[in-house]
Amino acid sequence: MNKPTLLASIITLALSGCAQFAPSYNADLIITNGEVLTIDGNMSVIENGVVVVKDDKIIAVGEAVLAEQYRAPKLIDAQDGIVMPGMINTHNHLPMIAFRGLGEEGISNRLFAYFFPLEGEKLSRELIYNATKLGAIDLAQSGVTTYADMYYHMDEMAKATKEVGLRAVLGQTVIKFPVVDSSAPYGGIEYAQSFIDQYKGDPLITPAYAPHAVYTVSKEKLQQINQLSKQQDVPVLIHVAEFPNEEARIKEEHQASSPVEYMAQIGILDERVVLAHGIHFSENDIALVKQADAGVAYNPMANAKGATGMAPAWEMYRTDVRLGLGTDGPMSSNQVDLWRTLSYASTMQRLKHDDRTIMIPEQVIEMATMGGAKALHMEERIGSLEVGKQADIIIVETQSANMMPNYDPYATLVFQANPSNVDTTIVNGEVVMENRQMQTVALDDVRSTIDAMEADISAFAKELAKKAIKSKSLMD
C-alpha cells in the first residue's frame, strides 16, 4: 500500500470512529423534571413529565422514562416547576402600553374624551412599533405566547411581535372617522387587505379585520368586512356589548334588542368572529353566539376597573361557548399578562353568583389556554401540550416563597403565581426567554426609546385629563 492510500485509509477510519460517537439527534428540545399540565381532553397531569420538541412541533409528551428515547442538542431541566401550554390573551390593544397609567383621575368618559383624543395626538408608526416591542417583551416575560389585538398600523405591530418571537392574531382597526393610519373614514378596510396579503400564511402572525364596534362601523361596512373575511378566510375581531346602551346607539333601522341580535340579523355573526367583552349578553345573546360558533374574550379585570359590569362568563362556560381570557388594552387593566386576570376570572363570577364552588382553578387555567385557542379558532394548533401541536410552552418555577406549598398546581397558578414566576417561554419551538432572560431581544434595547416617548406624552396627557374629567359618562 503506497503512502497516499495508507493516509486515506487512516483518515477514513478516524472519521468513522468520530461518526460512531457523534450524537444522533431525533429532537431539538427536551424538557424534563416538570409537573406537566397537558390541558388535553382529560386534563391529564404528569407528575414527573417530559415534553419533546422537534422543529416547531411537540412530538412526545409523557412520563420521565420518555426522555431515554430521545436525544436533543437543547435540554431544559424544569426543576420541579409547572410545565404548561403558553397562555393566550384573547383581547388587547398592545401599543396602548405607551399610555399605561394615564387617565386615572376619575374620568367618566375615558374612551371618547380621553383615549381617542390622546391617540389622535400622539400615535405614529414609530410609537406603535416601539410600544408593541415593549408590550411583547412584557407578554413573553409573563408566559403569554399568543395574543389577539385590535389596533392601527398592524404591519408595524407584526414586525415588532415577530422580533420578540410571539404568536399573534392582529386585527387592523376599521372605524368611521379618520385615525392615525387613514385620513379617510373606514380606510382601515384597504389597509387590512394589504396587511392580510402581506402576512397570510405567516407561521406567527394571523392577520385579521377589526371593525371597532357595531356603533362605530356602519351596517354596510360591517357586511363588507364579513364578505371579505369569508373570501380571505381570516378572523374578525370586534367589541360587543361592552356598554349597556349600545343597541340604542346603532343608527341604522333594525328590530334587534341587542348588538348580538343586530349582528345576527345583518348576517355578520359567524365562526370567524371573536367578540370582545360580552358584558351585557342576555341568555338569547349567548344562544346566538353559541349557534354561530363565534368566540368570546372575557376581560374581567379591565371590566371591573372600568366599572362596565360583570360578563355572564359562567353561563357561557357552562354552555360551552368558545370562551377565552383577555386583559383589554394597557389603559383598561394596566396589565398585558393574565396572572391577575386569572383570579379575577374566578372571584368575579363567584361574587356575581354568590357561589364559591364555580370557576374552580382548573377551569380558569383551561380558559387561559385551550379556551383562548378555541375562542380564536386555533385549537388544532395551540392551547394544549399534545403531539402535533405547535410547541408553545412555558415553565413556571415553584421554588419562590409565593409558590410554596404547591398542593394543587391549578390553585397555585390562579391564586398565588405572578409574572415573575415564569422562568421559560417557548414559542413555535424557539426559546424566547430562559431563566428569566430574554433570548430574542433585550429590554435595554427599548428602554431609552420608551423614556423619550414618556417625556413627549406626559405634558399633553395631563392637560387633556383636565378637560376630559368634565365629560359626561359614555354609559349615561
Residue pairs with C-beta under 8 A, 6 or more apart in sequence:
1 9
23 71
23 73
24 71
25 71
25 72
25 73
26 54
26 70
26 71
26 72
27 52
27 53
27 54
27 59
27 60
27 70
27 71
27 72
28 53
28 54
28 55
28 72
28 73
28 74
28 429
29 52
29 53
29 54
29 72
29 74
29 75
29 76
29 391
29 426
29 429
29 431
30 50
30 51
30 52
30 53
30 67
30 70
30 72
30 74
30 75
30 76
31 50
31 51
31 52
31 53
31 76
31 78
31 83
31 393
31 395
32 50
32 64
32 67
32 75
32 76
32 77
32 78
33 48
33 64
33 77
33 78
33 79
33 80
34 48
34 49
34 51
34 78
34 79
34 80
34 81
34 82
34 83
34 395
35 45
35 46
35 47
35 48
35 49
35 78
35 80
35 81
35 82
35 83
35 398
35 409
36 45
36 46
36 49
36 50
36 51
36 61
36 83
36 84
36 385
37 43
37 45
37 82
37 83
37 84
37 85
37 365
37 385
37 409
37 410
38 44
38 45
38 46
38 61
38 384
38 385
38 386
39 84
39 85
39 365
39 366
39 369
39 370
39 383
39 384
39 385
40 384
40 385
40 386
43 362
43 366
45 409
46 61
46 62
46 63
48 63
48 64
49 61
49 62
49 63
49 64
49 83
50 60
50 61
50 62
50 63
50 64
50 66
50 67
51 58
51 60
51 61
51 83
51 385
51 393
52 58
52 59
52 60
52 61
52 66
52 67
52 70
52 72
53 59
53 72
53 391
53 393
53 426
53 429
54 429
55 429
56 203
56 390
56 391
56 428
56 429
56 430
57 388
57 389
57 390
57 391
57 429
58 385
58 386
58 387
58 388
58 389
58 390
58 391
58 393
59 387
60 66
60 69
60 70
60 387
61 385
61 386
61 387
74 431
76 395
76 424
76 434
78 395
78 424
79 397
79 399
80 398
80 399
81 395
81 396
81 397
81 398
81 399
81 423
82 395
82 396
82 398
82 406
82 409
82 412
82 413
83 385
83 393
83 394
83 395
84 365
84 369
84 385
84 393
84 394
84 396
84 413
85 145
85 369
85 370
85 382
85 383
85 384
85 385
85 392
85 393
85 394
86 143
86 144
86 145
86 146
86 369
86 382
86 392
86 393
86 394
86 425
86 426
86 427
87 142
87 143
87 144
87 145
87 325
87 338
87 368
87 369
87 372
87 394
88 144
88 145
88 146
88 147
88 148
88 324
88 325
88 368
88 369
88 371
88 372
88 373
88 375
88 376
88 382
88 383
89 139
89 144
89 146
89 147
89 148
89 325
89 326
89 327
89 336
89 337
89 338
89 372
90 147
90 148
90 274
90 276
90 295
90 297
90 298
90 324
90 325
90 326
90 372
90 375
90 376
91 148
91 150
91 237
91 274
91 276
91 277
91 297
91 299
91 326
91 327
91 328
92 135
92 147
92 148
92 149
92 150
92 326
92 327
92 328
92 329
92 330
92 336
93 149
93 150
93 151
93 328
93 329
93 330
93 331
93 332
94 131
94 132
94 135
94 136
94 139
94 147
94 149
94 151
94 157
94 329
94 330
94 336
95 123
95 127
95 128
95 131
95 132
95 135
95 151
95 152
95 157
96 115
96 131
96 151
96 329
96 330
96 331
96 332
97 131
97 134
97 135
97 138
97 330
97 336
98 122
98 127
98 130
98 131
98 134
98 450
98 453
98 457
99 118
99 122
99 330
99 331
99 457
99 461
100 330
100 331
100 334
101 334
102 114
102 118
102 331
102 457
102 461
102 465
103 110
103 114
103 115
103 118
103 331
103 461
103 465
103 468
105 465
105 469
106 469
107 113
107 114
107 465
107 468
107 469
107 471
108 469
108 471
108 472
108 473
108 474
108 476
109 468
109 471
109 472
109 473
109 474
110 306
110 331
110 468
111 474
112 471
112 474
113 467
113 468
113 471
114 464
114 465
114 468
114 471
115 331
117 464
117 468
118 457
118 460
118 461
118 464
119 179
119 180
120 179
120 180
121 460
121 464
122 456
122 457
122 460
123 152
123 179
123 180
124 180
125 153
125 156
125 181
127 453
128 151
128 152
128 153
128 156
128 157
128 180
129 153
129 156
129 157
129 159
129 160
130 160
130 446
130 449
130 450
130 453
131 450
131 453
132 156
132 157
132 160
132 161
133 160
133 163
133 164
133 441
133 446
134 443
134 446
134 450
135 330
135 336
136 160
136 161
136 163
136 164
136 166
137 164
137 438
137 441
137 443
137 446
138 336
138 337
139 147
139 164
139 166
139 336
139 337
140 164
140 165
140 166
140 425
140 427
140 432
140 433
140 438
140 440
141 337
141 419
141 422
141 425
141 433
141 436
141 438
142 336
142 337
142 338
142 339
142 419
142 422
143 337
143 338
143 394
143 396
143 419
143 422
143 425
144 166
144 336
144 337
144 338
145 166
145 167
145 382
145 392
145 393
145 394
145 425
145 426
145 427
145 432
146 166
146 167
146 168
146 169
146 372
146 373
146 376
146 378
146 382
146 392
147 166
147 167
147 168
147 169
147 336
148 168
148 169
148 170
148 171
148 208
148 237
148 274
148 297
148 326
148 376
149 157
149 168
149 169
149 170
149 171
149 237
150 171
150 173
150 210
150 212
150 237
150 238
150 239
150 276
151 157
151 170
151 171
151 173
151 210
152 172
152 173
152 179
152 180
152 181
152 188
153 180
153 181
154 170
154 171
154 172
154 191
154 192
154 195
154 207
155 195
155 198
155 199
157 168
157 170
158 168
158 170
158 195
158 198
158 199
158 202
158 205
158 207
161 168
161 170
161 204
161 205
162 202
162 204
162 205
163 440
163 441
164 432
164 440
164 441
165 204
165 427
165 428
165 430
165 432
165 440
166 204
166 427
166 432
167 204
167 205
167 382
167 390
167 392
167 427
167 428
168 204
168 205
168 206
169 206
169 208
169 235
169 237
169 274
169 376
169 378
170 195
170 199
170 205
170 206
170 207
170 208
171 192
171 207
171 208
171 209
171 210
171 235
171 236
171 237
172 188
172 191
172 192
172 195
172 207
172 208
172 209
172 210
173 179
173 188
173 210
173 211
173 212
174 186
174 188
174 189
174 192
174 209
174 210
174 211
174 212
174 217
174 221
174 225
175 185
175 186
175 188
175 211
175 212
175 216
175 217
176 185
176 186
176 216
176 217
176 218
176 221
177 185
178 184
178 185
178 187
179 187
179 188
181 187
181 188
181 191
182 188
182 190
182 191
186 217
186 221
188 210
189 209
189 221
189 224
189 225
189 228
192 207
192 208
192 209
192 210
192 228
193 228
193 232
195 207
196 207
196 208
196 232
196 234
198 207
199 205
199 206
199 207
200 207
200 232
200 234
203 428
204 427
204 428
206 234
206 235
206 376
206 378
207 234
208 229
208 234
208 235
208 236
208 237
209 225
209 228
209 229
209 234
209 235
209 236
209 237
210 236
210 237
210 238
211 217
211 221
211 222
211 225
211 236
211 238
212 238
212 239
213 238
213 239
213 240
213 242
213 246
213 259
214 222
214 238
214 240
214 246
214 250
214 259
214 262
214 263
215 246
215 249
215 250
215 251
215 259
217 225
218 251
218 252
219 252
219 266
222 263
222 266
222 268
223 266
223 267
223 268
225 236
225 268
226 236
226 267
226 268
226 270
229 235
229 236
229 272
230 272
233 272
234 272
235 272
235 273
235 274
235 376
235 377
236 268
236 272
236 273
236 274
237 273
237 274
237 276
238 273
238 274
238 275
238 276
239 275
239 276
239 277
240 246
240 259
240 260
240 263
240 275
240 276
240 277
240 278
241 258
241 259
241 260
241 275
241 277
241 278
241 279
241 280
241 281
241 285
242 276
242 277
242 279
242 280
242 308
243 279
243 280
243 308
243 474
243 475
244 279
244 280
244 309
244 475
245 475
246 258
246 259
246 280
247 256
247 257
247 258
247 259
247 261
247 262
250 256
250 259
250 262
254 262
254 265
254 266
255 265
256 262
256 264
256 265
257 282
258 280
258 281
258 282
258 284
258 285
260 269
260 275
260 281
260 282
260 284
260 285
260 288
260 289
261 284
261 285
261 288
263 269
263 273
264 288
264 292
269 288
269 289
269 292
269 294
270 292
270 293
270 294
271 292
271 293
271 294
271 377
272 377
273 292
273 294
273 295
274 294
274 295
274 296
274 297
274 375
274 376
275 289
275 294
275 295
275 296
275 297
276 296
276 297
276 299
276 326
276 328
277 297
277 298
277 299
277 303
277 308
277 311
277 328
278 285
278 289
278 296
278 297
278 298
278 311
278 312
278 316
279 303
279 308
279 309
279 310
279 311
280 309
281 289
281 311
281 312
281 316
283 315
286 312
286 315
286 316
286 319
286 321
287 319
289 296
289 316
289 321
290 319
290 320
290 321
293 322
294 322
295 322
295 323
295 324
295 374
295 375
295 376
295 377
296 316
296 321
296 322
296 323
296 324
296 375
297 324
297 325
297 326
297 375
298 311
298 313
298 316
298 323
298 324
298 325
298 326
298 345
298 367
299 311
299 325
299 326
299 327
299 328
299 332
299 333
299 341
300 310
300 311
300 313
300 325
300 341
300 344
300 345
300 348
300 349
301 327
301 328
301 333
301 335
301 340
301 341
301 344
302 326
302 327
302 328
302 329
302 332
302 333
303 309
303 310
303 311
303 328
304 310
304 344
304 348
305 332
305 333
305 334
306 332
308 475
310 348
310 349
310 351
310 352
313 323
313 345
313 348
313 349
313 359
314 349
314 352
314 353
314 358
314 359
316 323
317 323
317 359
317 363
317 367
322 371
322 374
322 375
322 377
323 367
323 371
323 374
323 375
324 367
324 368
324 371
324 372
324 373
324 374
324 375
324 376
325 338
325 341
325 342
325 345
325 364
325 367
325 368
325 371
325 372
326 341
327 333
327 335
327 336
327 337
327 338
327 341
330 336
333 340
333 341
335 341
337 419
338 368
339 417
339 418
339 419
340 418
341 368
342 364
342 365
342 368
342 413
342 414
342 415
343 414
343 415
345 359
345 364
345 367
345 368
346 359
346 360
346 361
346 364
346 414
346 415
347 359
349 358
349 359
350 356
350 358
350 359
360 410
361 408
361 410
361 411
361 413
361 414
361 415
362 410
364 410
364 414
365 410
365 413
365 414
369 383
369 384
370 379
370 383
370 384
371 383
372 383
373 379
373 381
373 382
373 383
373 384
374 383
381 389
381 390
382 389
382 390
382 392
383 389
385 393
390 428
390 429
391 426
391 427
391 428
391 429
392 426
392 427
392 428
393 424
393 425
393 426
394 422
394 424
394 425
394 426
395 422
395 423
395 424
396 403
396 413
396 417
396 421
396 422
396 423
397 403
397 421
397 422
397 423
398 404
398 406
398 412
398 421
400 420
400 421
402 416
402 417
402 418
402 421
403 412
403 416
403 417
403 421
406 412
420 436
422 433
422 436
423 434
423 435
423 436
424 431
424 433
424 434
424 435
425 431
425 432
425 433
426 432
430 440
431 439
432 438
432 439
432 440
433 439
